[in-house]
Amino acid sequence: MMRTFALLSIMTLSACGASAPDGHDDTTEPTLVADAAADYSPSSQGINGWSYRTGVEPNTVEMTRGVDAWGDTTWCNASDRNSALFDPNDGFLKLHPGLVTNTVLRWTAPADGRYLVQLSSRKEDTGGGDGVETNIYRNAERKATQALAFDESTEISDHFDWPLKLGDTVSAEVTQLSDGYYDSTGLRFVVQRQE
């Protein structure tokens, strides 16, 4: 089993009780703001800041409810039905990239503040294919990539400590490599606010 991780630019969480690089006191417990699996809506976009999107970052559009490539009614791209987002399981949403578009889970900050973002990904379908990448964006800037081999069922996690403004976005974009098959990927995406 091969696992690769490409790091572009991240800030890690500060040690318990220590001051962050910006001098902020980390002694208070963060407050849960959003959890993609718990907040998932099978019928509405925008619940608790989440949107289910398709395209290539930063040029994405909202998915619509429809019948995906496997015959299930779910969030998908009407013209590339492989790009789909499925109901949560074990705290993970399942995303499948399209053949020509990516599948994106995006969260929009409801207020200015300092946010702690945890994003974990794992392959859900390890029966074949050549793997996927989960690209992590803050607004339109890619910050990290989680590369998953075709048989990578072990969860890979990243934590980010970011100041965000009202309307800023954090996205996870699942993209195929050269083979678009067996690419179902589980994402756990949790956001907390540091007071």
VOPAVO-805744 format. One record per atom (N, C-alpha, C): z, y, x; residue in three letters. Coordinates in steps of 0.001 Angstrom, whole numbers, padded with zeros to 6 digits, always signed. Layout:
N
ZYXALA;...
# end
This chain:
195
+000000-001161+000843MET;+000000+000000+000000MET;+000000+001233+000895MET;-000964+002107+000683MET;-001077+003310+001508MET;-000678+004530+000695MET;+000127+005404+001304ARG;+000535+006618+000613ARG;+000351+007780+001565ARG;-000313+008832+001080THR;-000524+010032+001882THR;+000047+011222+001137THR;+000469+012217+001865PHE;+000988+013426+001245PHE;+000474+014598+002046PHE;-000188+015506+001371ALA;-000680+016720+002028ALA;+000147+017887+001535ALA;+000760+018616+002441LEU;+001601+019749+002090LEU;+000897+021024+002483LEU;+000710+021918+001533LEU;+000059+023183+001825LEU;+001081+024280+002054LEU;+002026+024445+001124SER;+003031+025496+001275SER;+004066+025319+000197SER;+005289+024961+000577ILE;+006346+024852-000415ILE;+007643+025382+000156ILE;+008552+025725-000739MET;+009917+026048-000363MET;+010773+024955-000974MET;+011657+024335-000232THR;+012495+023280-000765THR;+013764+023862-001341THR;+014407+023064-002171LEU;+015655+023500-002772LEU;+016703+023685-001689LEU;+017557+024678-001837SER;+018612+024942-000872SER;+019692+023884-000982SER;+020424+023689+000090ALA;+021539+022754+000069ALA;+022581+023246-000928ALA;+023331+022329-001496CYS;+024323+022663-002521CYS;+025286+023739-002022CYS;+025367+024824-002769GLY;+026296+025884-002440GLY;+025815+026848-001383GLY;+024674+026595-000779ALA;+024174+027481+000276ALA;+023360+028598-000347ALA;+023149+029641+000398SER;+022311+030733-000089SER;+020860+030404+000167SER;+020010+030763-000767ALA;+018578+030580-000609ALA;+018074+031603+000408ALA;+016840+031405+000920PRO;+016304+032347+001892PRO;+016287+033787+001403PRO;+016254+033988+000078ASP;+016239+035349-000453ASP;+017648+035905-000646ASP;+018690+035141-000221GLY;+020064+035599-000338GLY;+020702+035304-001683GLY;+019976+034658-002586HIS;+020496+034350-003917HIS;+021582+033286-003817HIS;+022662+033434-004549ASP;+023766+032490-004545ASP;+023395+031273-005386ASP;+023434+030079-004772ASP;+023053+028848-005454ASP;+024243+028076-006016ASP;+025391+028695-006199THR;+026565+027963-006631THR;+026564+027667-008123THR;+025755+028328-008926THR;+025697+028037-010351THR;+024702+026911-010600THR;+025013+026122-011601GLU;+024119+025020-011962GLU;+022874+025568-012660GLU;+021698+025038-012318PRO;+020487+025484-013010PRO;+020491+025014-014468PRO;+019774+025748-015308THR;+019661+025448-016730THR;+018297+024851-017013THR;+018273+023735-017744LEU;+017002+023114-018110LEU;+016220+024053-019020LEU;+014969+024316-018650VAL;+014112+025203-019426VAL;+013017+024409-020141VAL;+012424+023452-019438ALA;+011300+022715-020007ALA;+011207+021330-019374ALA;+010852+020355-020190ASP;+010639+018982-019747ASP;+009384+018500-020465ASP;+008321+018258-019711ALA;+007018+017953-020317ALA;+007069+016764-021265ALA;+007788+015709-020896ALA;+007845+014525-021757ALA;+008670+014791-023010ALA;+009841+015407-022847ALA;+010714+015682-023997ALA;+010100+016717-024936ALA;+009336+017675-024389ASP;+008740+018742-025186ASP;+007360+018381-025742ASP;+006842+017212-025380TYR;+005483+016828-025763TYR;+005261+016939-027270TYR;+004122+017483-027639SER;+003736+017564-029049SER;+002387+016884-029254SER;+002317+015916-030151PRO;+001039+015267-030436PRO;+000127+016105-031321PRO;+000630+017288-031777SER;-000171+018061-032719SER;-000337+019538-032378SER;+000465+020075-031434SER;+000416+021515-031172SER;+000407+021830-029683SER;-000389+022813-029321GLN;-000372+023362-027966GLN;+000708+024434-027890GLN;+001258+024662-026680GLY;+002143+025793-026454GLY;+003612+025554-026719GLY;+004003+024360-027135ILE;+005413+024089-027395ILE;+006197+024258-026096ILE;+007188+025129-026108ASN;+008046+025404-024955ASN;+007254+025762-023690ASN;+006105+026393-023877GLY;+005316+026867-022745GLY;+004298+025881-022205GLY;+004207+024671-022765TRP;+003282+023646-022246TRP;+001909+023773-022877TRP;+000882+023571-022044SER;-000475+023446-022586SER;-001163+022281-021899SER;-001991+021600-022675TYR;-002725+020420-022229TYR;-004168+020862-022052TYR;-004665+020759-020816ARG;-005921+021420-020468ARG;-006879+020463-019778ARG;-008120+020896-019692THR;-009149+020126-019014THR;-010068+021090-018277THR;-010648+020634-017184GLY;-011506+021480-016357GLY;-011107+021327-014908GLY;-011418+022338-014127VAL;-011043+022370-012715VAL;-010310+023688-012500VAL;-009060+023616-012015GLU;-008275+024826-011818GLU;-009019+025822-010940GLU;-009009+027096-011251PRO;-008275+027750-012331PRO;-009076+027866-013623PRO;-010250+027253-013680ASN;-011129+027378-014855ASN;-010934+026203-015805ASN;-009886+026276-016594THR;-009603+025203-017543THR;-009580+025750-018965THR;-009719+024842-019918VAL;-009624+025189-021339VAL;-008660+024204-021989VAL;-008106+024594-023135GLU;-007198+023703-023837GLU;-007945+022485-024368GLU;-007287+021332-024280MET;-007818+020112-024884MET;-007690+020225-026400MET;-008414+019385-027089THR;-008300+019293-028541THR;-007907+017862-028896THR;-007395+017683-030115ARG;-007099+016333-030583ARG;-008412+015676-030932ARG;-008572+014440-030483GLY;-009799+013719-030767GLY;-009678+012281-030306GLY;-010771+011570-030412VAL;-010809+010171-029996VAL;-011254+010121-028547VAL;-010410+009516-027696ASP;-010709+009450-026263ASP;-011653+008284-025958ASP;-011930+008057-024690ALA;-012863+007019-024250ALA;-012389+005602-024596ALA;-011097+005429-024905TRP;-010540+004119-025213TRP;-010342+003907-026711TRP;-010783+004889-027516GLY;-010704+004770-028965GLY;-009399+005224-029578GLY;-008519+005857-028772ASP;-007246+006352-029284ASP;-007361+007829-029658ASP;-006622+008254-030671THR;-006569+009669-031022THR;-005472+010312-030178THR;-005865+011277-029363THR;-004946+011925-028434THR;-005525+013269-028013THR;-004879+013951-027072TRP;-005439+015167-026489TRP;-006539+014752-025528TRP;-007739+015344-025659CYS;-008837+014983-024757CYS;-009879+016093-024717CYS;-010834+015905-023816ASN;-011963+016808-023676ASN;-013072+016262-024568ASN;-013579+017070-025493ALA;-014575+016597-026459ALA;-015862+016115-025807ALA;-016230+016643-024628SER;-017485+016230-023998SER;-017278+015282-022814SER;-016048+015097-022358ASP;-015728+014164-021269ASP;-014461+013440-021703ASP;-014603+012473-022595ARG;-013463+011850-023269ARG;-012570+011015-022350ARG;-012961+010825-021090ASN;-012069+010190-020119ASN;-010949+011147-019723ASN;-011181+012461-019834SER;-010155+013458-019555SER;-009218+013486-020756SER;-008057+012810-020602ALA;-007164+012637-021741ALA;-005710+012699-021302ALA;-004846+013039-022267LEU;-003402+013099-022059LEU;-002763+012287-023176LEU;-001886+011346-022794PHE;-001317+010395-023740PHE;+000171+010637-023951PHE;+000710+010061-025015ASP;+002127+010178-025346ASP;+003011+009756-024167ASP;+004217+010341-024070PRO;+005120+010016-022958PRO;+005691+008607-023037PRO;+006045+008085-021855ASN;+006671+006781-021725ASN;+007632+006859-020538ASN;+008883+006505-020721ASP;+009889+006516-019643ASP;+010001+007872-018960ASP;+009874+008971-019710GLY;+010004+010303-019135GLY;+008755+010809-018440GLY;+007659+010067-018486PHE;+006394+010451-017867PHE;+005334+010635-018943PHE;+004536+011709-018837LEU;+003314+011814-019637LEU;+002228+011080-018865LEU;+001288+010491-019562LYS;+000192+009790-018879LYS;-001072+010626-019011LYS;-001673+010954-017858LEU;-002913+011720-017812LEU;-004001+010868-017170LEU;-005205+011023-017649HIS;-006363+010361-017032HIS;-007415+011428-016774HIS;-007876+011551-015517PRO;-008921+012548-015248PRO;-010243+012123-015868PRO;-011076+013107-016151GLY;-012393+012811-016685GLY;-013362+012402-015596GLY;-014566+012069-015997LEU;-015597+011710-015018LEU;-016153+012948-014337LEU;-016137+014096-015050VAL;-016625+015347-014447VAL;-015607+016484-014525VAL;-014514+016274-015245THR;-013471+017305-015348THR;-012115+016690-015001THR;-011161+017537-014681ASN;-009808+017086-014387ASN;-008933+017265-015622ASN;-007768+016640-015592THR;-006796+016793-016668THR;-005618+017579-016105THR;-005207+018617-016837VAL;-004215+019559-016321VAL;-003071+019707-017323VAL;-001849+019632-016803LEU;-000653+019915-017572LEU;-000099+021226-017023LEU;-000019+022244-017873ARG;+000362+023585-017411ARG;+001594+024074-018173ARG;+002493+024726-017420TRP;+003665+025369-018017TRP;+003601+026862-017712TRP;+003933+027692-018711THR;+003909+029146-018567THR;+005333+029682-018662THR;+005728+030475-017659ALA;+007085+031026-017595ALA;+007334+031977-018773ALA;+008479+031814-019476PRO;+008784+032662-020622PRO;+009447+033990-020246PRO;+009872+034113-018978ALA;+010576+035330-018544ALA;+010590+035375-017019ALA;+010841+036551-016473ASP;+011028+036687-015030ASP;+012262+035881-014627ASP;+012225+035276-013449GLY;+013399+034559-012975GLY;+013069+033644-011811GLY;+014085+032969-011353ARG;+013939+032007-010277ARG;+013976+030616-010898ARG;+012912+029828-010672TYR;+012768+028539-011326TYR;+012712+027412-010300TYR;+013347+026300-010665LEU;+013312+025091-009865LEU;+012383+024118-010590LEU;+011315+023707-009914VAL;+010301+022861-010521VAL;+010309+021499-009833VAL;+010409+020435-010621GLN;+010310+019076-010088GLN;+009076+018440-010690GLN;+008223+017929-009824LEU;+007024+017253-010287LEU;+006925+015916-009574LEU;+006844+014843-010355SER;+006711+013498-009813SER;+005464+012868-010414SER;+004756+012092-009611SER;+003587+011376-010129SER;+003596+009943-009621SER;+002969+009071-010401ARG;+002807+007665-010030ARG;+001582+007121-010746ARG;+000930+006135-010155LYS;-000201+005484-010826LYS;+000355+004609-011945LYS;-000246+004707-013112GLU;+000138+003868-014247GLU;-000749+002632-014331GLU;-001995+002761-013899ASP;-002939+001642-013952ASP;-003314+001282-012518ASP;-002710+000222-012002THR;-002911-000159-010598THR;-003879-001337-010462THR;-004695-001568-011483GLY;-005597-002716-011481GLY;-006898-002523-010725GLY;-007164-001331-010199GLY;-008422-001110-009491GLY;-008624+000361-009205GLY;-009862+000742-008986GLY;-010184+002124-008663GLY;-009861+002447-007218GLY;-009885+003742-006881ASP;-009622+004142-005494ASP;-008527+005194-005378ASP;-007755+005419-006441GLY;-006656+006369-006388GLY;-006984+007703-007027GLY;-005989+008580-007013VAL;-006106+009914-007597VAL;-005368+010909-006725VAL;-005566+012177-007020GLU;-004758+013238-006429GLU;-004155+014060-007557GLU;-002899+014443-007361THR;-002257+015397-008255THR;-002088+016682-007464THR;-002822+017715-007854ASN;-002728+019020-007199ASN;-001741+019885-007970ASN;-000877+020569-007239ILE;+000156+021396-007849ILE;-000192+022855-007580ILE;-000281+023633-008661TYR;-000674+025040-008578TYR;+000446+025949-009060TYR;+000576+027070-008402ARG;+001386+028188-008899ARG;+000375+029284-009169ARG;+000229+029658-010432ASN;-000874+030498-010882ASN;-002163+029819-010432ASN;-003079+030456-009790ALA;-004339+029810-009417ALA;-004335+029299-007977ALA;-003166+029317-007320GLU;-003106+028926-005907GLU;-002533+027518-005751GLU;-003316+026642-005124ARG;-002834+025280-004889ARG;-001727+025324-003846ARG;-000599+024687-004170LYS;+000568+024699-003292LYS;+000813+023357-002616LYS;+000425+022261-003253ALA;+000651+020934-002675ALA;-000268+019932-003347ALA;-000432+018797-002687THR;-001209+017691-003231THR;-000423+016409-003059THR;-000315+015641-004123GLN;+000256+014300-004058GLN;-000912+013329-004151GLN;-001155+012580-003065ALA;-002252+011605-003037ALA;-001695+010228-003361ALA;-002271+009580-004366LEU;-001813+008264-004798LEU;-002910+007231-004570LEU;-002604+006189-003809ALA;-003536+005077-003627ALA;-003709+004359-004962ALA;-004742+003540-005084PHE;-005036+002889-006365PHE;-003869+002036-006866PHE;-003045+001523-005955ASP;-001948+000641-006354ASP;-000572+001290-006165ASP;-000528+002626-006115GLU;+000718+003371-005859GLU;+001531+003531-007136GLU;+002390+002560-007426SER;+003217+002644-008629SER;+004572+003279-008326SER;+004861+003521-007047THR;+006098+004195-006665THR;+005939+005696-006889THR;+006953+006287-007482GLU;+006935+007714-007811GLU;+006991+008573-006539GLU;+006132+009585-006462ILE;+006156+010581-005388ILE;+006613+011893-006018ILE;+007637+012529-005420SER;+008219+013732-006015SER;+008166+014917-005067SER;+008001+016086-005647ASP;+008105+017359-004939ASP;+009018+018270-005744ASP;+009768+019113-005029HIS;+010641+020108-005645HIS;+010267+021475-005095HIS;+010210+022457-005976PHE;+009843+023815-005587PHE;+010880+024785-006129PHE;+011149+025824-005388ASP;+012080+026873-005774ASP;+011278+028171-005725ASP;+010862+028654-006914TRP;+009944+029779-006960TRP;+010447+030915-007843TRP;+010301+032165-007389PRO;+010472+033283-008307PRO;+009191+033395-009137PRO;+009336+033468-010447LEU;+008177+033582-011327LEU;+008351+034788-012234LEU;+007237+035366-012615LYS;+007217+036482-013569LYS;+006801+035951-014940LYS;+007150+036703-015978LEU;+006712+036372-017323LEU;+005206+036118-017314LEU;+004764+034973-017818GLY;+003338+034656-017890GLY;+002790+033921-016680GLY;+003559+033813-015572ASP;+003116+033009-014435ASP;+003002+031553-014878ASP;+002131+030800-014221THR;+001933+029405-014590THR;+002175+028474-013411THR;+002612+027266-013745VAL;+002727+026166-012799VAL;+001967+025011-013436VAL;+001039+024427-012669SER;+000175+023379-013214SER;+000154+022157-012324SER;-000039+021005-012972ALA;-000311+019750-012271ALA;-001686+019292-012735ALA;-002588+019139-011782GLU;-003979+018776-012083GLU;-004253+017387-011511GLU;-004582+016423-012375VAL;-004911+015073-011922VAL;-006423+014966-011791VAL;-006853+014558-010598THR;-008282+014474-010314THR;-008625+013094-009749THR;-009781+012598-010115GLN;-010243+011317-009565GLN;-010711+011503-008129GLN;-010830+010404-007422LEU;-011458+010453-006098LEU;-012933+010150-006329LEU;-013511+009122-005729SER;-014934+008866-005962SER;-015171+007898-007115SER;-014144+007177-007531ASP;-014247+006182-008591ASP;-013391+006649-009761ASP;-013971+006817-010929GLY;-013247+007348-012083GLY;-012571+006298-012941GLY;-012412+005092-012450TYR;-011826+004028-013248TYR;-010397+003724-012810TYR;-009587+003208-013727TYR;-008190+002832-013461TYR;-007378+004017-012943TYR;-007599+005202-013470ASP;-006970+006411-012923ASP;-005818+006966-013765ASP;-005298+006202-014716SER;-004171+006691-015506SER;-002988+006969-014580SER;-002434+008175-014704THR;-001389+008656-013803THR;-000221+009195-014622THR;+000982+008765-014283GLY;+002176+009255-014958GLY;+002695+010503-014272GLY;+003052+011519-015053LEU;+003629+012761-014514LEU;+004972+013042-015167LEU;+005968+013298-014330ARG;+007258+013820-014797ARG;+007298+015264-014288ARG;+007451+016225-015197PHE;+007349+017646-014868PHE;+008530+018336-015557PHE;+009512+018764-014752VAL;+010732+019357-015298VAL;+010933+020737-014649VAL;+011322+021719-015454VAL;+011550+023079-014963VAL;+012975+023497-015328VAL;+013690+024014-014330GLN;+015025+024554-014541GLN;+015040+025996-014072GLN;+015963+026769-014659ARG;+016102+028168-014237ARG;+017414+028335-013504ARG;+017336+028958-012331GLN;+018527+029244-011568GLN;+019033+030618-011978GLN;+020192+030684-012566GLU;+020751+031956-013054GLU;+021312+032773-011912GLU;
# end
